[in-house]
Amino acid sequence: MLGYWKSTDTVALGRPITVGYLIRTCITILFTVCLLTGALYFSSTRIFGFNESYALFILIFSGFSILAIFFFLDDSLGSGAPYPTSRFDFVEFTETGINYYKNLGFLQNLAFIQSVLHQNPTYCTKAYHEIKSVEISVKHRYMKPIGYATYAPAIQAKTADFTFTFEDDTTLFLLAPMILANDAEFIAVILRSKVKSLHDPNNFLDSKKDHYA
């Protein structure tokens, strides 16, 4: 449940927001909130001398819950990837075009989640003929996992950023979106056959290459 998993059966960059995705994310957040609540409640009553009470427990739990919800909607919670990719950004490939959503901040993310819960997601759509070009830029990023000793070297991760340019000259940029299961192979076929101009100088879409070496 806490690992990487696809939220839909469709080919996608990132993970499309669905009701199932939100439920599993909430379970993960709730688990973390419970651990933090227990730790702070224990230290407050056993170490700092506060009286044990349900009111104190509920106050701590509510505080952590509000903070967790705020950070989630603000896209400030880590996605689990070793680089600052967004939990909200995604591009979903369909037979006729793409559906996509770009993180636009707290209020917009809240409105989008409400639309998903009402089974009427307000993502954007573009037909393939409306996509002027796609550029794939491979980057080497570094991260230091939490819990590693301070002297441990940073880990290098090779990632790809995607920039979609549409016929109206607007753009969509995705920073290091997750590509799960076998989606990379399908994305390669779709982009090569459907997009007018594909710029992939590092051959990231070459199915014989290890995308994340």
C-alpha positions in Angstrom: 0.0 0.0 0.0 2.9 2.3 0.7 4.8 1.5 -2.4 4.5 2.8 -6.0 1.3 1.8 -7.7 -0.7 2.9 -10.7 -4.0 4.7 -9.9 -5.6 3.8 -13.2 -5.2 1.2 -16.0 -4.5 3.9 -18.6 -1.1 4.9 -19.8 0.1 8.0 -18.0 2.9 10.2 -16.9 2.5 10.6 -13.2 -0.5 9.2 -11.4 -4.0 10.5 -12.3 -6.0 11.6 -9.3 -8.9 9.2 -8.7 -11.2 8.3 -5.8 -9.1 5.2 -5.1 -5.9 7.3 -5.2 -7.4 9.7 -2.7 -8.5 6.9 -0.3 -5.1 5.3 -0.3 -3.4 8.6 0.1 -5.6 9.4 3.1 -4.9 6.1 4.7 -1.2 6.7 4.4 -1.6 10.2 5.8 -3.8 8.9 8.6 -1.3 6.3 9.6 1.5 8.9 9.8 -0.8 11.3 11.8 -1.6 8.5 14.3 2.1 7.8 14.8 3.0 11.4 15.3 0.0 11.9 17.6 1.0 8.9 19.7 4.6 10.1 20.0 3.6 13.6 21.0 0.9 12.5 23.4 3.3 10.1 25.1 6.1 12.7 25.4 3.6 15.4 26.7 2.2 13.2 29.4 5.2 11.1 30.4 8.0 13.6 29.9 6.5 17.0 30.2 4.0 16.1 32.9 0.7 17.0 31.2 -2.4 15.2 32.5 -3.6 12.3 30.4 -7.0 13.2 28.8 -9.0 12.5 25.7 -9.2 16.2 25.1 -5.4 16.5 24.8 -5.2 13.4 22.5 -8.0 14.9 20.2 -6.3 18.3 20.2 -3.0 16.8 19.1 -4.6 14.5 16.5 -6.7 17.4 15.1 -3.7 19.6 14.8 -1.6 17.1 12.9 -4.6 16.2 10.7 -5.2 19.9 9.7 -1.5 20.3 9.0 -1.4 17.1 6.9 -4.4 18.1 4.9 -3.0 21.6 4.3 0.4 20.3 3.1 -1.3 17.7 0.9 -3.5 20.2 -0.8 -0.6 22.6 -1.1 1.4 19.8 -2.8 4.1 20.1 -0.1 4.1 16.5 0.9 6.7 14.3 -0.7 5.5 12.0 -3.5 7.8 9.2 -2.4 10.1 9.8 -5.3 13.7 10.8 -4.6 13.2 14.2 -6.3 10.6 17.0 -5.9 8.0 15.7 -8.3 4.3 16.7 -7.8 1.6 14.5 -6.4 -1.0 16.3 -8.6 0.7 16.7 -12.0 -0.2 14.1 -14.6 -0.8 13.4 -18.3 -3.1 10.6 -19.2 -3.0 9.2 -22.7 -6.3 8.2 -24.3 -7.2 7.0 -27.8 -7.9 10.5 -29.1 -5.7 12.8 -27.0 -4.5 13.6 -23.5 -6.1 14.5 -20.2 -3.9 16.4 -17.9 -3.8 18.4 -14.6 -1.2 20.8 -13.4 -0.8 21.8 -9.8 -2.0 25.4 -9.5 -2.0 25.8 -5.7 -4.1 25.1 -2.6 -7.5 26.3 -3.7 -7.3 24.9 -7.3 -6.2 21.6 -6.0 -9.0 21.5 -3.5 -11.5 22.3 -6.2 -10.0 19.6 -8.4 -10.3 17.0 -5.7 -13.9 17.9 -5.1 -14.6 17.4 -8.8 -13.0 14.0 -8.6 -15.0 13.0 -5.6 -18.2 14.1 -7.5 -17.1 11.8 -10.4 -16.7 14.8 -12.7 -12.9 15.6 -12.8 -12.1 19.0 -14.1 -8.9 18.2 -15.9 -7.8 19.7 -19.2 -8.0 17.8 -22.5 -6.1 18.2 -25.8 -6.5 16.1 -28.9 -3.2 14.8 -30.4 -3.5 17.1 -33.4 -3.4 20.0 -30.9 0.0 19.0 -29.6 2.7 20.9 -31.5 5.7 19.2 -29.9 7.0 17.2 -26.9 10.5 17.7 -25.5 12.1 15.2 -23.2 15.0 16.5 -21.1 17.0 14.0 -19.1 18.4 15.4 -15.8 20.7 13.9 -13.2 19.3 14.8 -9.7 20.7 14.0 -6.3 18.9 13.2 -3.1 19.9 12.2 0.5 17.4 9.8 2.0 16.0 10.6 5.4 17.7 8.5 8.0 21.0 8.3 6.2 24.0 9.3 8.2 25.1 12.9 7.5 28.3 11.7 6.0 26.6 9.4 3.5 26.9 10.4 -0.1 23.9 11.6 -2.0 22.2 9.2 -4.4 22.1 10.1 -8.1 18.8 9.5 -9.9 18.4 10.0 -13.7 15.0 11.5 -14.4 13.2 13.0 -17.4 11.3 16.3 -17.6 8.5 16.5 -20.2 7.4 19.8 -21.9 4.3 19.7 -24.1 3.8 22.6 -26.4 0.3 23.0 -27.9 -0.9 24.7 -31.1 -2.0 27.7 -29.2 1.6 28.1 -27.9 0.7 27.3 -24.3 2.9 24.8 -22.6 2.6 22.0 -20.0 5.8 21.2 -18.0 6.1 18.0 -15.9 9.1 17.8 -13.6 10.3 14.2 -13.4 6.8 12.5 -13.5 6.6 8.9 -12.3 6.4 6.3 -15.1 5.1 3.1 -13.7 4.7 -0.5 -14.9 5.3 -0.8 -18.6 3.9 2.6 -19.5 7.2 3.9 -20.8 7.0 1.6 -23.8 3.4 2.6 -24.6 4.3 6.3 -24.2 7.1 5.9 -26.7 4.7 4.4 -29.3 2.0 7.0 -28.7 4.3 10.0 -28.9 6.2 8.7 -31.9 3.0 8.0 -33.8 0.7 10.8 -32.7 2.9 13.9 -32.0 4.1 16.1 -34.9 7.5 16.9 -33.3 9.2 14.8 -30.7 12.5 16.0 -29.3 14.3 13.2 -27.3 18.0 13.9 -27.7 19.0 11.4 -25.0 16.8 8.6 -26.4 14.9 8.3 -23.1 12.1 6.5 -24.9 14.4 3.8 -26.2 12.8 0.7 -24.8 16.2 -1.0 -24.5 17.5 1.6 -22.1 17.3 1.6 -18.3 15.3 4.8 -17.8 16.3 5.1 -14.1 19.9 4.0 -14.0 
